[in-house]
Amino acid sequence: MPRARHHRKRDLESKHDLENPEWTKEDFARARPASEVVPEIVAAYRRVRGPQKRPTKRLVSLRLDPDVIEHFRARGPGWQARINTTLRKAVGLS
């Protein structure tokens, strides 16, 4: 029996968390993005990429076989750059 009471107590506490009450429709209506409320803080933490070492690359969508992707990803970070290097060699650009 004590165990059942413990579970009921925990369920009630989670439903009535006074420090973190559920939002009402009015709360959602009043909500604003952090960038509007404290733009200086958001700007301080916004990540900005530094200057690139080489000319800017272009974003493309490319479909590859799953085993090809796994081959490159299995070797860790930088897998997209390794695909680029491999393609450059394949077409005679390196």
Secondary structure as UniProt FT lines:
FT   HELIX           2..15
FT   TURN            18..19
FT   HELIX           25..30
FT   HELIX           34..37
FT   HELIX           39..45
FT   HELIX           66..73
FT   TURN            74..75
FT   TURN            77..78
FT   HELIX           79..90
FT   TURN            91..92
//
